[in-house]
Amino acid sequence: MTASTPLPGRMYPEVRGYFAFPLTPDDDSLEDLTEWQVLATLVADAKAGRVDAIATMLQLYDGDLDWVRRGAYIQLMGDAGRYSLIERIHGQTRPTYHRA
């Protein structure tokens, strides 16, 4: 697959992974282009070492209904997120045990 392969097909790790971005003119026809542009900007920022915006991804993840983008947010948070963000996520996903 090449950069001309439509999203989300080209963003899987075995295809192009993070190198699926930046978006191409072919992506302009995406129904949810604005949401993809937000993700693409965050990926570009992370690639350039600007990871401060990654902290907002938890809210973006929570508000996004697209399972493919949600998966991409999780991967990016895990790859580029600060330890404090990972701990926040971990605290929300850790099972709670109750003693009988």
Secondary structure, 3 states (H helix, E strand, C coil): CCCCCCCCHHHCCCCCHHHHCCCCHHHHHCCCHHHHHHHHHHHHHHHCCCCHHHHHHHHHHHHCCCHHHHHHHHHHHHHHCCHHHHHHHHHHHCCCCCCC
